Amino acid sequence: MKFLSRVRACWLLVIYITVISCPSVAAEVKKVAGKNGDPDLILIKGEIIRGDEKAFKDIALNTESAIVIFNSPGGLLRPALEIGKTIRIKGFSTAVLDSDCTSSCAIAWLAGQPRMLSKKSGVGFHAIYIEDESGKKIPTGVGNALVGSYLSNLGLNDSVVAYVSEASPDEIKWLTKEHADKIGLPVSILSNKNGAKARANHNLAFQGEYGPKPSITKAIKYYRLSADDGFAGAQNNLGDHYETGKGVQKNDKFAVYWYARSAERGEPTAYLSLSTFLSEDTKDEAVLIEALKFAMLAVANLPEGYNKSQAIKTANKISSQLSPEAKAYANDLAIDWEPLYQETYLMSDSPRAKK
């Protein structure tokens, strides 16, 4: 998605499950309107307490597209879970920019699509706990069960659920990009590197994959660097590697994640990638309509060559499975499509076809 051009309770009669000391001042929750088509920014700063979830919902209900930016040490769990649920329902992105987001804050941050971090940011997790009158931290199964259910409803896997509650109440486990990749959690690292650097890393990746001295390890390394910096061609190629399992562990979710990010930046090869990926082994009409939309976009935007011929074949194959009305709808969707950001440097055709 465009970013730049685009979860203590106090020991009372009623126990509120939390993860830090009882906060008394509400978090600052405010919205900054986006400019020139950019999404709005919703800022959450400070400890999360009861009532913050309502303040957030009131803003979210009147916001179509937003990036939720966190700067918080955490707070009460239940309000943070409600904030996270609202983020997912609205389809908002989340980010932590040159600050920390720990405990319940990190739990809410996980709801974003996508989740973003700057290189100087910290997202930290630990097991849910309560405090007795002496201040002793006591892990609570109820709290961790609530978090586990929440994460499952977000579609996150068991590895993520385990990671989030792995650290003891007195520790913080800081999320790194390597951790995220290992547990299957898509995270984007925001960078201030310019586009030229991203394209340079893409060229190094290409050399690693197609050069005179191939190195898949080198290719994956530089595709990742370039993709994290936002270069659409590298994002598409990284998705291809996750789909095929070449150089990385096969992961269809990562594949479609990177394809979608590339398509949102106007990369025609990503349109082709999504059309073939979505149409494979399915008879679901809604999915096939989306697949045909992307096939049509690929045909319209790819130059003459191997990839365009594949796009034409894919479009014809999908069309044969749809009614005239469904095909017309796909065509309307293709006409209405606008990338969130149009990449200037496109991959064009496949180098494999030129050998």
Secondary structure, DSSP 4 states (H G I P E B T S, - for coil): --S-----B--SSSPPPBSSSPP-SPPEEEEE--STTPPEEEEEES-B-TTHHHHHHHHHHT-SSEEEEEEB--BBHHHHHHHHHHHHHHT-EEEE-SSEEETHHHHHHTT-SSEEEETT-EEEE---EEE-TT--EEE-HHHHHHHHHHHHHTT--HHHHHHHT-S-TT--EE--HHHHHHHT---EEE----HHHHHHHHHHHHHHHHSSS--HHHHHHHHHHHHHTT-HHHHHHHHHHHHHTSSS---HHHHHHHHHHHHTTT-HHHHHHHHHHHHTT---HHHHHHHHHHHHHHHHHSPSSHHHHHHHHHHHHHHTTS-HHHHHHHHHHHHH---SS--SS---S-GGGG-
